Amino acid sequence: MNIQKVIVIGAGTMGSGIAQWFAQENCKVELVDSSVEQQQRALKSIHDSCNQLSSKGKLKASQVEAAKNHLTVKDIDSVDKNADLVIEAIIE
């Protein structure tokens, strides 16, 4: 199975980590959360983590930029209905 588009529902620690991994693997990722503040915190955290991986030599600058470009945050009503994979990572 070739996964190219992923939706991750829940932008907490686990959801953000999952979204980052898929973005680093060159998948288009839509990270969904009902809180705009949480969406922005998650996006900043992922960008900071990618930058840190670059500074440690684990990712090239081009890989970091690509991962950042593959990631968007959205609300549930605006996600692409044609995703290859949907992952739920919300608080139980």
PyMOL Python script that loads the backbone (N, CA, C, O; Angstrom):
from pymol import cmd

cmd.read_pdbstr("""\
ATOM      1  N   MET A   1       0.845  -1.186   0.000  1.00  0.00           N
ATOM      2  CA  MET A   1       0.000   0.000   0.000  1.00  0.00           C
ATOM      3  C   MET A   1       0.886   1.245   0.000  1.00  0.00           C
ATOM      4  O   MET A   1       1.828   1.344   0.786  1.00  0.00           O
ATOM      5  N   ASN A   2       0.586   2.169  -0.865  1.00  0.00           N
ATOM      6  CA  ASN A   2       1.343   3.410  -0.978  1.00  0.00           C
ATOM      7  C   ASN A   2       0.570   4.525  -0.283  1.00  0.00           C
ATOM      8  O   ASN A   2      -0.451   4.980  -0.798  1.00  0.00           O
ATOM      9  N   ILE A   3       1.037   4.966   0.869  1.00  0.00           N
ATOM     10  CA  ILE A   3       0.370   6.014   1.640  1.00  0.00           C
ATOM     11  C   ILE A   3       0.980   7.361   1.270  1.00  0.00           C
ATOM     12  O   ILE A   3       2.175   7.588   1.456  1.00  0.00           O
ATOM     13  N   GLN A   4       0.144   8.246   0.746  1.00  0.00           N
ATOM     14  CA  GLN A   4       0.620   9.562   0.347  1.00  0.00           C
ATOM     15  C   GLN A   4      -0.038  10.688   1.127  1.00  0.00           C
ATOM     16  O   GLN A   4       0.543  11.762   1.276  1.00  0.00           O
ATOM     17  N   LYS A   5      -1.257  10.450   1.630  1.00  0.00           N
ATOM     18  CA  LYS A   5      -1.972  11.496   2.367  1.00  0.00           C
ATOM     19  C   LYS A   5      -2.521  10.912   3.658  1.00  0.00           C
ATOM     20  O   LYS A   5      -3.214   9.894   3.649  1.00  0.00           O
ATOM     21  N   VAL A   6      -2.199  11.578   4.785  1.00  0.00           N
ATOM     22  CA  VAL A   6      -2.572  11.098   6.108  1.00  0.00           C
ATOM     23  C   VAL A   6      -3.305  12.203   6.859  1.00  0.00           C
ATOM     24  O   VAL A   6      -2.936  13.376   6.787  1.00  0.00           O
ATOM     25  N   ILE A   7      -4.341  11.809   7.574  1.00  0.00           N
ATOM     26  CA  ILE A   7      -5.018  12.715   8.485  1.00  0.00           C
ATOM     27  C   ILE A   7      -4.783  12.187   9.891  1.00  0.00           C
ATOM     28  O   ILE A   7      -5.040  11.018  10.175  1.00  0.00           O
ATOM     29  N   VAL A   8      -4.289  13.061  10.773  1.00  0.00           N
ATOM     30  CA  VAL A   8      -4.089  12.709  12.169  1.00  0.00           C
ATOM     31  C   VAL A   8      -5.051  13.566  12.989  1.00  0.00           C
ATOM     32  O   VAL A   8      -4.956  14.793  12.988  1.00  0.00           O
ATOM     33  N   ILE A   9      -5.971  12.914  13.683  1.00  0.00           N
ATOM     34  CA  ILE A   9      -6.951  13.629  14.489  1.00  0.00           C
ATOM     35  C   ILE A   9      -6.468  13.636  15.929  1.00  0.00           C
ATOM     36  O   ILE A   9      -6.375  12.592  16.574  1.00  0.00           O
ATOM     37  N   GLY A  10      -6.165  14.821  16.418  1.00  0.00           N
ATOM     38  CA  GLY A  10      -5.627  15.002  17.764  1.00  0.00           C
ATOM     39  C   GLY A  10      -4.213  15.542  17.665  1.00  0.00           C
ATOM     40  O   GLY A  10      -3.308  14.851  17.197  1.00  0.00           O
ATOM     41  N   ALA A  11      -4.023  16.781  18.109  1.00  0.00           N
ATOM     42  CA  ALA A  11      -2.716  17.441  17.967  1.00  0.00           C
ATOM     43  C   ALA A  11      -1.962  17.513  19.286  1.00  0.00           C
ATOM     44  O   ALA A  11      -1.181  18.437  19.514  1.00  0.00           O
ATOM     45  N   GLY A  12      -2.197  16.538  20.151  1.00  0.00           N
ATOM     46  CA  GLY A  12      -1.432  16.463  21.393  1.00  0.00           C
ATOM     47  C   GLY A  12      -0.057  15.867  21.126  1.00  0.00           C
ATOM     48  O   GLY A  12       0.406  15.841  19.985  1.00  0.00           O
ATOM     49  N   THR A  13       0.580  15.396  22.164  1.00  0.00           N
ATOM     50  CA  THR A  13       1.934  14.858  22.045  1.00  0.00           C
ATOM     51  C   THR A  13       2.003  13.686  21.070  1.00  0.00           C
ATOM     52  O   THR A  13       2.860  13.662  20.187  1.00  0.00           O
ATOM     53  N   MET A  14       1.111  12.721  21.227  1.00  0.00           N
ATOM     54  CA  MET A  14       1.169  11.546  20.364  1.00  0.00           C
ATOM     55  C   MET A  14       0.785  11.904  18.930  1.00  0.00           C
ATOM     56  O   MET A  14       1.475  11.508  17.991  1.00  0.00           O
ATOM     57  N   GLY A  15      -0.304  12.646  18.751  1.00  0.00           N
ATOM     58  CA  GLY A  15      -0.733  13.021  17.406  1.00  0.00           C
ATOM     59  C   GLY A  15       0.317  13.840  16.677  1.00  0.00           C
ATOM     60  O   GLY A  15       0.555  13.641  15.486  1.00  0.00           O
ATOM     61  N   SER A  16       0.949  14.770  17.402  1.00  0.00           N
ATOM     62  CA  SER A  16       2.002  15.592  16.796  1.00  0.00           C
ATOM     63  C   SER A  16       3.185  14.743  16.355  1.00  0.00           C
ATOM     64  O   SER A  16       3.737  14.942  15.273  1.00  0.00           O
ATOM     65  N   GLY A  17       3.567  13.799  17.201  1.00  0.00           N
ATOM     66  CA  GLY A  17       4.684  12.913  16.856  1.00  0.00           C
ATOM     67  C   GLY A  17       4.387  12.058  15.639  1.00  0.00           C
ATOM     68  O   GLY A  17       5.246  11.869  14.778  1.00  0.00           O
ATOM     69  N   ILE A  18       3.174  11.544  15.571  1.00  0.00           N
ATOM     70  CA  ILE A  18       2.765  10.740  14.417  1.00  0.00           C
ATOM     71  C   ILE A  18       2.771  11.598  13.153  1.00  0.00           C
ATOM     72  O   ILE A  18       3.277  11.184  12.110  1.00  0.00           O
ATOM     73  N   ALA A  19       2.204  12.794  13.262  1.00  0.00           N
ATOM     74  CA  ALA A  19       2.148  13.705  12.116  1.00  0.00           C
ATOM     75  C   ALA A  19       3.552  14.060  11.643  1.00  0.00           C
ATOM     76  O   ALA A  19       3.815  14.089  10.441  1.00  0.00           O
ATOM     77  N   GLN A  20       4.445  14.326  12.573  1.00  0.00           N
ATOM     78  CA  GLN A  20       5.822  14.669  12.202  1.00  0.00           C
ATOM     79  C   GLN A  20       6.489  13.518  11.471  1.00  0.00           C
ATOM     80  O   GLN A  20       7.148  13.732  10.454  1.00  0.00           O
ATOM     81  N   TRP A  21       6.333  12.310  11.969  1.00  0.00           N
ATOM     82  CA  TRP A  21       6.978  11.167  11.332  1.00  0.00           C
ATOM     83  C   TRP A  21       6.502  11.002   9.889  1.00  0.00           C
ATOM     84  O   TRP A  21       7.313  10.820   8.981  1.00  0.00           O
ATOM     85  N   PHE A  22       5.195  11.064   9.681  1.00  0.00           N
ATOM     86  CA  PHE A  22       4.678  10.918   8.319  1.00  0.00           C
ATOM     87  C   PHE A  22       5.143  12.060   7.426  1.00  0.00           C
ATOM     88  O   PHE A  22       5.466  11.835   6.260  1.00  0.00           O
ATOM     89  N   ALA A  23       5.183  13.285   7.952  1.00  0.00           N
ATOM     90  CA  ALA A  23       5.657  14.433   7.163  1.00  0.00           C
ATOM     91  C   ALA A  23       7.115  14.246   6.765  1.00  0.00           C
ATOM     92  O   ALA A  23       7.504  14.580   5.646  1.00  0.00           O
ATOM     93  N   GLN A  24       7.923  13.712   7.678  1.00  0.00           N
ATOM     94  CA  GLN A  24       9.335  13.443   7.382  1.00  0.00           C
ATOM     95  C   GLN A  24       9.486  12.334   6.348  1.00  0.00           C
ATOM     96  O   GLN A  24      10.513  12.240   5.676  1.00  0.00           O
ATOM     97  N   GLU A  25       8.468  11.501   6.222  1.00  0.00           N
ATOM     98  CA  GLU A  25       8.479  10.415   5.235  1.00  0.00           C
ATOM     99  C   GLU A  25       7.848  10.862   3.911  1.00  0.00           C
ATOM    100  O   GLU A  25       7.502  10.032   3.070  1.00  0.00           O
ATOM    101  N   ASN A  26       7.702  12.184   3.737  1.00  0.00           N
ATOM    102  CA  ASN A  26       7.193  12.791   2.508  1.00  0.00           C
ATOM    103  C   ASN A  26       5.728  12.507   2.218  1.00  0.00           C
ATOM    104  O   ASN A  26       5.317  12.489   1.057  1.00  0.00           O
ATOM    105  N   CYS A  27       4.939  12.286   3.260  1.00  0.00           N
ATOM    106  CA  CYS A  27       3.489  12.178   3.109  1.00  0.00           C
ATOM    107  C   CYS A  27       2.873  13.546   3.378  1.00  0.00           C
ATOM    108  O   CYS A  27       3.363  14.299   4.220  1.00  0.00           O
ATOM    109  N   LYS A  28       1.808  13.863   2.667  1.00  0.00           N
ATOM    110  CA  LYS A  28       1.032  15.052   2.979  1.00  0.00           C
ATOM    111  C   LYS A  28       0.235  14.732   4.241  1.00  0.00           C
ATOM    112  O   LYS A  28      -0.454  13.714   4.304  1.00  0.00           O
ATOM    113  N   VAL A  29       0.331  15.605   5.245  1.00  0.00           N
ATOM    114  CA  VAL A  29      -0.303  15.349   6.528  1.00  0.00           C
ATOM    115  C   VAL A  29      -1.212  16.513   6.893  1.00  0.00           C
ATOM    116  O   VAL A  29      -0.815  17.676   6.822  1.00  0.00           O
ATOM    117  N   GLU A  30      -2.440  16.179   7.285  1.00  0.00           N
ATOM    118  CA  GLU A  30      -3.366  17.153   7.844  1.00  0.00           C
ATOM    119  C   GLU A  30      -3.532  16.803   9.318  1.00  0.00           C
ATOM    120  O   GLU A  30      -4.043  15.734   9.654  1.00  0.00           O
ATOM    121  N   LEU A  31      -3.102  17.703  10.191  1.00  0.00           N
ATOM    122  CA  LEU A  31      -3.197  17.514  11.632  1.00  0.00           C
ATOM    123  C   LEU A  31      -4.439  18.257  12.112  1.00  0.00           C
ATOM    124  O   LEU A  31      -4.566  19.464  11.906  1.00  0.00           O
ATOM    125  N   VAL A  32      -5.345  17.537  12.749  1.00  0.00           N
ATOM    126  CA  VAL A  32      -6.653  18.073  13.112  1.00  0.00           C
ATOM    127  C   VAL A  32      -6.792  18.173  14.628  1.00  0.00           C
ATOM    128  O   VAL A  32      -6.439  17.253  15.366  1.00  0.00           O
ATOM    129  N   ASP A  33      -7.313  19.308  15.067  1.00  0.00           N
ATOM    130  CA  ASP A  33      -7.660  19.464  16.478  1.00  0.00           C
ATOM    131  C   ASP A  33      -8.777  20.497  16.558  1.00  0.00           C
ATOM    132  O   ASP A  33      -8.852  21.406  15.731  1.00  0.00           O
ATOM    133  N   SER A  34      -9.642  20.351  17.556  1.00  0.00           N
ATOM    134  CA  SER A  34     -10.752  21.298  17.702  1.00  0.00           C
ATOM    135  C   SER A  34     -10.290  22.635  18.263  1.00  0.00           C
ATOM    136  O   SER A  34     -11.003  23.633  18.153  1.00  0.00           O
ATOM    137  N   SER A  35      -9.112  22.665  18.861  1.00  0.00           N
ATOM    138  CA  SER A  35      -8.569  23.889  19.451  1.00  0.00           C
ATOM    139  C   SER A  35      -7.525  24.506  18.514  1.00  0.00           C
ATOM    140  O   SER A  35      -6.513  23.885  18.190  1.00  0.00           O
ATOM    141  N   VAL A  36      -7.795  25.729  18.094  1.00  0.00           N
ATOM    142  CA  VAL A  36      -6.837  26.436  17.233  1.00  0.00           C
ATOM    143  C   VAL A  36      -5.525  26.651  17.981  1.00  0.00           C
ATOM    144  O   VAL A  36      -4.447  26.572  17.391  1.00  0.00           O
ATOM    145  N   GLU A  37      -5.620  26.922  19.275  1.00  0.00           N
ATOM    146  CA  GLU A  37      -4.402  27.118  20.078  1.00  0.00           C
ATOM    147  C   GLU A  37      -3.561  25.849  20.094  1.00  0.00           C
ATOM    148  O   GLU A  37      -2.338  25.912  19.969  1.00  0.00           O
ATOM    149  N   GLN A  38      -4.213  24.693  20.249  1.00  0.00           N
ATOM    150  CA  GLN A  38      -3.482  23.423  20.254  1.00  0.00           C
ATOM    151  C   GLN A  38      -2.880  23.140  18.880  1.00  0.00           C
ATOM    152  O   GLN A  38      -1.773  22.611  18.787  1.00  0.00           O
ATOM    153  N   GLN A  39      -3.590  23.482  17.830  1.00  0.00           N
ATOM    154  CA  GLN A  39      -3.049  23.313  16.482  1.00  0.00           C
ATOM    155  C   GLN A  39      -1.751  24.102  16.332  1.00  0.00           C
ATOM    156  O   GLN A  39      -0.763  23.584  15.811  1.00  0.00           O
ATOM    157  N   GLN A  40      -1.755  25.331  16.781  1.00  0.00           N
ATOM    158  CA  GLN A  40      -0.578  26.192  16.644  1.00  0.00           C
ATOM    159  C   GLN A  40       0.575  25.720  17.529  1.00  0.00           C
ATOM    160  O   GLN A  40       1.734  25.759  17.116  1.00  0.00           O
ATOM    161  N   ARG A  41       0.252  25.268  18.759  1.00  0.00           N
ATOM    162  CA  ARG A  41       1.302  24.716  19.636  1.00  0.00           C
ATOM    163  C   ARG A  41       1.940  23.487  18.988  1.00  0.00           C
ATOM    164  O   ARG A  41       3.161  23.329  19.000  1.00  0.00           O
ATOM    165  N   ALA A  42       1.099  22.623  18.423  1.00  0.00           N
ATOM    166  CA  ALA A  42       1.607  21.401  17.789  1.00  0.00           C
ATOM    167  C   ALA A  42       2.483  21.741  16.592  1.00  0.00           C
ATOM    168  O   ALA A  42       3.548  21.149  16.416  1.00  0.00           O
ATOM    169  N   LEU A  43       2.050  22.676  15.779  1.00  0.00           N
ATOM    170  CA  LEU A  43       2.824  23.067  14.605  1.00  0.00           C
ATOM    171  C   LEU A  43       4.179  23.626  15.014  1.00  0.00           C
ATOM    172  O   LEU A  43       5.199  23.283  14.417  1.00  0.00           O
ATOM    173  N   LYS A  44       4.194  24.486  16.029  1.00  0.00           N
ATOM    174  CA  LYS A  44       5.458  25.043  16.521  1.00  0.00           C
ATOM    175  C   LYS A  44       6.347  23.943  17.078  1.00  0.00           C
ATOM    176  O   LYS A  44       7.549  23.925  16.814  1.00  0.00           O
ATOM    177  N   SER A  45       5.775  23.035  17.837  1.00  0.00           N
ATOM    178  CA  SER A  45       6.543  21.935  18.427  1.00  0.00           C
ATOM    179  C   SER A  45       7.169  21.052  17.345  1.00  0.00           C
ATOM    180  O   SER A  45       8.328  20.654  17.461  1.00  0.00           O
ATOM    181  N   ILE A  46       6.415  20.751  16.314  1.00  0.00           N
ATOM    182  CA  ILE A  46       6.925  19.920  15.222  1.00  0.00           C
ATOM    183  C   ILE A  46       8.040  20.649  14.480  1.00  0.00           C
ATOM    184  O   ILE A  46       9.068  20.051  14.162  1.00  0.00           O
ATOM    185  N   HIS A  47       7.843  21.928  14.205  1.00  0.00           N
ATOM    186  CA  HIS A  47       8.882  22.702  13.518  1.00  0.00           C
ATOM    187  C   HIS A  47      10.149  22.765  14.366  1.00  0.00           C
ATOM    188  O   HIS A  47      11.254  22.604  13.847  1.00  0.00           O
ATOM    189  N   ASP A  48       9.992  22.999  15.670  1.00  0.00           N
ATOM    190  CA  ASP A  48      11.148  23.043  16.563  1.00  0.00           C
ATOM    191  C   ASP A  48      11.873  21.702  16.595  1.00  0.00           C
ATOM    192  O   ASP A  48      13.103  21.653  16.581  1.00  0.00           O
ATOM    193  N   SER A  49      11.108  20.618  16.639  1.00  0.00           N
ATOM    194  CA  SER A  49      11.704  19.281  16.665  1.00  0.00           C
ATOM    195  C   SER A  49      12.473  18.992  15.375  1.00  0.00           C
ATOM    196  O   SER A  49      13.571  18.438  15.414  1.00  0.00           O
ATOM    197  N   CYS A  50      11.901  19.365  14.248  1.00  0.00           N
ATOM    198  CA  CYS A  50      12.596  19.166  12.968  1.00  0.00           C
ATOM    199  C   CYS A  50      13.886  19.979  12.917  1.00  0.00           C
ATOM    200  O   CYS A  50      14.921  19.494  12.460  1.00  0.00           O
ATOM    201  N   ASN A  51      13.811  21.220  13.391  1.00  0.00           N
ATOM    202  CA  ASN A  51      15.014  22.063  13.418  1.00  0.00           C
ATOM    203  C   ASN A  51      16.087  21.461  14.318  1.00  0.00           C
ATOM    204  O   ASN A  51      17.273  21.507  13.992  1.00  0.00           O
ATOM    205  N   GLN A  52      15.674  20.898  15.443  1.00  0.00           N
ATOM    206  CA  GLN A  52      16.631  20.274  16.357  1.00  0.00           C
ATOM    207  C   GLN A  52      17.273  19.046  15.712  1.00  0.00           C
ATOM    208  O   GLN A  52      18.475  18.825  15.861  1.00  0.00           O
ATOM    209  N   LEU A  53      16.481  18.249  14.999  1.00  0.00           N
ATOM    210  CA  LEU A  53      17.038  17.091  14.298  1.00  0.00           C
ATOM    211  C   LEU A  53      18.043  17.531  13.243  1.00  0.00           C
ATOM    212  O   LEU A  53      19.048  16.858  13.014  1.00  0.00           O
ATOM    213  N   SER A  54      17.771  18.654  12.608  1.00  0.00           N
ATOM    214  CA  SER A  54      18.705  19.191  11.613  1.00  0.00           C
ATOM    215  C   SER A  54      19.999  19.647  12.278  1.00  0.00           C
ATOM    216  O   SER A  54      21.089  19.382  11.771  1.00  0.00           O
ATOM    217  N   SER A  55      19.879  20.329  13.405  1.00  0.00           N
ATOM    218  CA  SER A  55      21.082  20.825  14.086  1.00  0.00           C
ATOM    219  C   SER A  55      21.957  19.686  14.604  1.00  0.00           C
ATOM    220  O   SER A  55      23.164  19.853  14.782  1.00  0.00           O
ATOM    221  N   LYS A  56      21.342  18.527  14.844  1.00  0.00           N
ATOM    222  CA  LYS A  56      22.100  17.351  15.288  1.00  0.00           C
ATOM    223  C   LYS A  56      22.608  16.522  14.109  1.00  0.00           C
ATOM    224  O   LYS A  56      23.280  15.509  14.305  1.00  0.00           O
ATOM    225  N   GLY A  57      22.288  16.951  12.884  1.00  0.00           N
ATOM    226  CA  GLY A  57      22.749  16.238  11.704  1.00  0.00           C
ATOM    227  C   GLY A  57      21.917  15.027  11.338  1.00  0.00           C
ATOM    228  O   GLY A  57      22.332  14.228  10.498  1.00  0.00           O
ATOM    229  N   LYS A  58      20.754  14.873  11.947  1.00  0.00           N
ATOM    230  CA  LYS A  58      19.903  13.715  11.661  1.00  0.00           C
ATOM    231  C   LYS A  58      18.999  13.944  10.460  1.00  0.00           C
ATOM    232  O   LYS A  58      18.541  12.989   9.833  1.00  0.00           O
ATOM    233  N   LEU A  59      18.746  15.191  10.141  1.00  0.00           N
ATOM    234  CA  LEU A  59      17.990  15.563   8.948  1.00  0.00           C
ATOM    235  C   LEU A  59      18.733  16.678   8.231  1.00  0.00           C
ATOM    236  O   LEU A  59      19.337  17.541   8.867  1.00  0.00           O
ATOM    237  N   LYS A  60      18.687  16.656   6.911  1.00  0.00           N
ATOM    238  CA  LYS A  60      19.251  17.755   6.129  1.00  0.00           C
ATOM    239  C   LYS A  60      18.260  18.915   6.142  1.00  0.00           C
ATOM    240  O   LYS A  60      17.065  18.718   6.361  1.00  0.00           O
ATOM    241  N   ALA A  61      18.760  20.111   5.910  1.00  0.00           N
ATOM    242  CA  ALA A  61      17.896  21.296   5.880  1.00  0.00           C
ATOM    243  C   ALA A  61      16.782  21.133   4.848  1.00  0.00           C
ATOM    244  O   ALA A  61      15.655  21.572   5.080  1.00  0.00           O
ATOM    245  N   SER A  62      17.086  20.509   3.720  1.00  0.00           N
ATOM    246  CA  SER A  62      16.076  20.299   2.684  1.00  0.00           C
ATOM    247  C   SER A  62      14.977  19.339   3.157  1.00  0.00           C
ATOM    248  O   SER A  62      13.812  19.493   2.790  1.00  0.00           O
ATOM    249  N   GLN A  63      15.359  18.347   3.975  1.00  0.00           N
ATOM    250  CA  GLN A  63      14.375  17.419   4.521  1.00  0.00           C
ATOM    251  C   GLN A  63      13.466  18.117   5.528  1.00  0.00           C
ATOM    252  O   GLN A  63      12.264  17.858   5.579  1.00  0.00           O
ATOM    253  N   VAL A  64      14.050  18.998   6.319  1.00  0.00           N
ATOM    254  CA  VAL A  64      13.269  19.758   7.295  1.00  0.00           C
ATOM    255  C   VAL A  64      12.262  20.639   6.575  1.00  0.00           C
ATOM    256  O   VAL A  64      11.089  20.680   6.945  1.00  0.00           O
ATOM    257  N   GLU A  65      12.714  21.337   5.558  1.00  0.00           N
ATOM    258  CA  GLU A  65      11.827  22.223   4.804  1.00  0.00           C
ATOM    259  C   GLU A  65      10.712  21.429   4.140  1.00  0.00           C
ATOM    260  O   GLU A  65       9.560  21.860   4.138  1.00  0.00           O
ATOM    261  N   ALA A  66      11.044  20.273   3.577  1.00  0.00           N
ATOM    262  CA  ALA A  66      10.033  19.429   2.934  1.00  0.00           C
ATOM    263  C   ALA A  66       9.007  18.946   3.955  1.00  0.00           C
ATOM    264  O   ALA A  66       7.805  18.975   3.687  1.00  0.00           O
ATOM    265  N   ALA A  67       9.472  18.502   5.128  1.00  0.00           N
ATOM    266  CA  ALA A  67       8.553  18.031   6.168  1.00  0.00           C
ATOM    267  C   ALA A  67       7.609  19.150   6.595  1.00  0.00           C
ATOM    268  O   ALA A  67       6.408  18.927   6.747  1.00  0.00           O
ATOM    269  N   LYS A  68       8.141  20.339   6.787  1.00  0.00           N
ATOM    270  CA  LYS A  68       7.301  21.482   7.179  1.00  0.00           C
ATOM    271  C   LYS A  68       6.267  21.790   6.104  1.00  0.00           C
ATOM    272  O   LYS A  68       5.125  22.130   6.414  1.00  0.00           O
ATOM    273  N   ASN A  69       6.667  21.673   4.849  1.00  0.00           N
ATOM    274  CA  ASN A  69       5.740  21.954   3.747  1.00  0.00           C
ATOM    275  C   ASN A  69       4.678  20.874   3.573  1.00  0.00           C
ATOM    276  O   ASN A  69       3.615  21.137   3.012  1.00  0.00           O
ATOM    277  N   HIS A  70       4.955  19.668   4.046  1.00  0.00           N
ATOM    278  CA  HIS A  70       3.990  18.573   3.930  1.00  0.00           C
ATOM    279  C   HIS A  70       2.920  18.623   5.015  1.00  0.00           C
ATOM    280  O   HIS A  70       1.934  17.890   4.937  1.00  0.00           O
ATOM    281  N   LEU A  71       3.092  19.455   6.004  1.00  0.00           N
ATOM    282  CA  LEU A  71       2.221  19.456   7.177  1.00  0.00           C
ATOM    283  C   LEU A  71       1.316  20.682   7.199  1.00  0.00           C
ATOM    284  O   LEU A  71       1.779  21.813   7.049  1.00  0.00           O
ATOM    285  N   THR A  72       0.020  20.443   7.388  1.00  0.00           N
ATOM    286  CA  THR A  72      -0.932  21.535   7.594  1.00  0.00           C
ATOM    287  C   THR A  72      -1.817  21.197   8.781  1.00  0.00           C
ATOM    288  O   THR A  72      -2.033  20.026   9.097  1.00  0.00           O
ATOM    289  N   VAL A  73      -2.321  22.224   9.431  1.00  0.00           N
ATOM    290  CA  VAL A  73      -3.285  22.024  10.512  1.00  0.00           C
ATOM    291  C   VAL A  73      -4.650  22.478  10.015  1.00  0.00           C
ATOM    292  O   VAL A  73      -4.774  23.470   9.297  1.00  0.00           O
ATOM    293  N   LYS A  74      -5.665  21.733  10.413  1.00  0.00           N
ATOM    294  CA  LYS A  74      -7.026  22.005   9.942  1.00  0.00           C
ATOM    295  C   LYS A  74      -8.031  21.671  11.024  1.00  0.00           C
ATOM    296  O   LYS A  74      -7.720  20.994  12.005  1.00  0.00           O
ATOM    297  N   ASP A  75      -9.261  22.169  10.818  1.00  0.00           N
ATOM    298  CA  ASP A  75     -10.337  21.696  11.668  1.00  0.00           C
ATOM    299  C   ASP A  75     -11.003  20.523  10.958  1.00  0.00           C
ATOM    300  O   ASP A  75     -10.805  20.324   9.759  1.00  0.00           O
ATOM    301  N   ILE A  76     -11.770  19.770  11.678  1.00  0.00           N
ATOM    302  CA  ILE A  76     -12.315  18.510  11.163  1.00  0.00           C
ATOM    303  C   ILE A  76     -13.209  18.714   9.938  1.00  0.00           C
ATOM    304  O   ILE A  76     -13.311  17.826   9.092  1.00  0.00           O
ATOM    305  N   ASP A  77     -13.849  19.865   9.840  1.00  0.00           N
ATOM    306  CA  ASP A  77     -14.766  20.103   8.721  1.00  0.00           C
ATOM    307  C   ASP A  77     -14.058  20.370   7.395  1.00  0.00           C
ATOM    308  O   ASP A  77     -14.687  20.311   6.338  1.00  0.00           O
ATOM    309  N   SER A  78     -12.768  20.660   7.436  1.00  0.00           N
ATOM    310  CA  SER A  78     -12.077  21.024   6.200  1.00  0.00           C
ATOM    311  C   SER A  78     -11.027  20.003   5.754  1.00  0.00           C
ATOM    312  O   SER A  78     -10.219  20.300   4.874  1.00  0.00           O
ATOM    313  N   VAL A  79     -11.026  18.819   6.340  1.00  0.00           N
ATOM    314  CA  VAL A  79     -10.036  17.814   5.940  1.00  0.00           C
ATOM    315  C   VAL A  79     -10.391  17.207   4.593  1.00  0.00           C
ATOM    316  O   VAL A  79     -11.552  17.201   4.182  1.00  0.00           O
ATOM    317  N   ASP A  80      -9.373  16.698   3.916  1.00  0.00           N
ATOM    318  CA  ASP A  80      -9.553  16.021   2.647  1.00  0.00           C
ATOM    319  C   ASP A  80     -10.202  14.665   2.897  1.00  0.00           C
ATOM    320  O   ASP A  80      -9.688  13.857   3.671  1.00  0.00           O
ATOM    321  N   LYS A  81     -11.302  14.426   2.259  1.00  0.00           N
ATOM    322  CA  LYS A  81     -12.039  13.165   2.457  1.00  0.00           C
ATOM    323  C   LYS A  81     -11.396  11.993   1.721  1.00  0.00           C
ATOM    324  O   LYS A  81     -11.855  10.859   1.853  1.00  0.00           O
ATOM    325  N   ASN A  82     -10.344  12.250   0.953  1.00  0.00           N
ATOM    326  CA  ASN A  82      -9.696  11.205   0.159  1.00  0.00           C
ATOM    327  C   ASN A  82      -8.334  10.803   0.703  1.00  0.00           C
ATOM    328  O   ASN A  82      -7.440  10.459  -0.070  1.00  0.00           O
ATOM    329  N   ALA A  83      -8.164  10.839   1.996  1.00  0.00           N
ATOM    330  CA  ALA A  83      -6.882  10.454   2.600  1.00  0.00           C
ATOM    331  C   ALA A  83      -6.673   8.949   2.474  1.00  0.00           C
ATOM    332  O   ALA A  83      -7.629   8.175   2.425  1.00  0.00           O
ATOM    333  N   ASP A  84      -5.414   8.556   2.423  1.00  0.00           N
ATOM    334  CA  ASP A  84      -5.068   7.138   2.378  1.00  0.00           C
ATOM    335  C   ASP A  84      -5.126   6.496   3.756  1.00  0.00           C
ATOM    336  O   ASP A  84      -5.341   5.290   3.881  1.00  0.00           O
ATOM    337  N   LEU A  85      -4.931   7.318   4.797  1.00  0.00           N
ATOM    338  CA  LEU A  85      -4.886   6.798   6.155  1.00  0.00           C
ATOM    339  C   LEU A  85      -5.396   7.861   7.111  1.00  0.00           C
ATOM    340  O   LEU A  85      -5.025   9.030   7.002  1.00  0.00           O
ATOM    341  N   VAL A  86      -6.249   7.457   8.053  1.00  0.00           N
ATOM    342  CA  VAL A  86      -6.729   8.354   9.104  1.00  0.00           C
ATOM    343  C   VAL A  86      -6.352   7.723  10.433  1.00  0.00           C
ATOM    344  O   VAL A  86      -6.635   6.553  10.689  1.00  0.00           O
ATOM    345  N   ILE A  87      -5.696   8.535  11.286  1.00  0.00           N
ATOM    346  CA  ILE A  87      -5.271   8.059  12.609  1.00  0.00           C
ATOM    347  C   ILE A  87      -5.936   8.931  13.659  1.00  0.00           C
ATOM    348  O   ILE A  87      -5.879  10.158  13.591  1.00  0.00           O
ATOM    349  N   GLU A  88      -6.560   8.293  14.620  1.00  0.00           N
ATOM    350  CA  GLU A  88      -7.190   9.009  15.726  1.00  0.00           C
ATOM    351  C   GLU A  88      -6.254   8.949  16.928  1.00  0.00           C
ATOM    352  O   GLU A  88      -5.862   7.868  17.368  1.00  0.00           O
ATOM    353  N   ALA A  89      -5.902  10.116  17.453  1.00  0.00           N
ATOM    354  CA  ALA A  89      -4.982  10.185  18.597  1.00  0.00           C
ATOM    355  C   ALA A  89      -5.471  11.230  19.595  1.00  0.00           C
ATOM    356  O   ALA A  89      -4.694  12.048  20.088  1.00  0.00           O
ATOM    357  N   ILE A  90      -6.788  11.188  19.888  1.00  0.00           N
ATOM    358  CA  ILE A  90      -7.339  12.160  20.835  1.00  0.00           C
ATOM    359  C   ILE A  90      -7.347  11.594  22.244  1.00  0.00           C
ATOM    360  O   ILE A  90      -7.182  10.392  22.450  1.00  0.00           O
ATOM    361  N   ILE A  91      -7.541  12.478  23.202  1.00  0.00           N
ATOM    362  CA  ILE A  91      -7.595  12.069  24.605  1.00  0.00           C
ATOM    363  C   ILE A  91      -8.802  11.184  24.830  1.00  0.00           C
ATOM    364  O   ILE A  91      -9.900  11.477  24.357  1.00  0.00           O
ATOM    365  N   GLU A  92      -8.592  10.113  25.546  1.00  0.00           N
ATOM    366  CA  GLU A  92      -9.700   9.188  25.856  1.00  0.00           C
ATOM    367  C   GLU A  92     -10.498   9.708  27.030  1.00  0.00           C
ATOM    368  O   GLU A  92     -11.470   9.076  27.445  1.00  0.00           O
TER     369      GLU A  92
END
""", "prot")
cmd.dss("prot")
cmd.show_as("cartoon", "prot")
cmd.util.cbc("prot")
cmd.orient("prot")
